[in-house]
Amino acid sequence: MGNIMNWDSTIWAERESERKAAEESLKGLGQPKDRKDLESRQKVEKKLEVPIWHKASLTLEETAAYSGIGINKLREITNEKGCNFVLFIGKKRLIKRRQFEEYLEQHCVI
């Protein structure tokens, strides 16, 4: 049985040298030219996160997290004919938040 420490350090040394070689080969490609370019790239990469309570429509997952009602029950409710708070975009099902809140206020049992 060999020394485990030597084996690990060999694997990590190989990975480190591969990483450095990859960095060297990509050094000139796509690098920001100055700090201003870097900052603008970071702003573009940041995804705008809007709080759930500010959104007009929610996905089933967001609605489940927001209301505490399971996704399957939400699907069942939104499949009903008289459901006025569901919005279909193709196959995607969105919940109109304000109408859903009103629906919850009117019902005691779901």
HELIX and SHEET records of a PDB file:
HELIX    1   1 ILE A    4  SER A   25  1                                  22    
HELIX    2   2 ARG A   35  GLU A   45  1                                  11    
HELIX    3   3 ILE A   52  HIS A   54  5                                   3    
HELIX    4   4 LEU A   60  SER A   67  1                                   8    
HELIX    5   5 ILE A   71  ASN A   79  1                                   9    
HELIX    6   6 ARG A   97  GLN A  106  1                                  10    
SHEET    1   A 3 SER A  57  LEU A  58  0                                        
SHEET    2   A 3 LYS A  92  LYS A  96 -1                                        
SHEET    3   A 3 VAL A  86  ILE A  89 -1                                        
END                                                                             
